[in-house]
């Protein structure tokens, strides 16, 4: 077994093989009420959110459309309890508190798909 691992490492060095780079992060904006918003429904925006909202929505491999759909359902209360984790469709999500009123939700699925967002006030 050690010989196989050593040969694989030597082959990688000799052929100049490098690990594949990670998929790029996509910035999908924020969800809530930005300054100057005149409406009763929250919106997706690149602008800062004032008050409670969802911030810094990011994806890797997954699309922004998938992330926005998840955020809308989360914000509307359709997720139910997700402490410390839950399953939503094909995604496995983990919730982590990072401050007095700030949490981070990170959801992963097969194929390296990641949806991550912060929420709170």
URUR-V309222 format. One record per pair of residues at least 24 apart in sequence whose C-alpha atoms are under 6 Angstrom apart, sorted by the first residue. I is the first residue (numbers start at 1). J is the second residue. Records with the same first field share a line. If there is no record, write none. Layout:
I->J, J
This chain:
25->59, 60
26->58, 59
27->58
28->57, 58, 64
29->56, 57
30->54, 55, 56
51->121
52->120, 121
53->119, 120
54->118, 119
55->118, 119
56->117
57->116, 117
58->115, 116
59->114, 115
60->113, 114
61->113
62->113
67->115
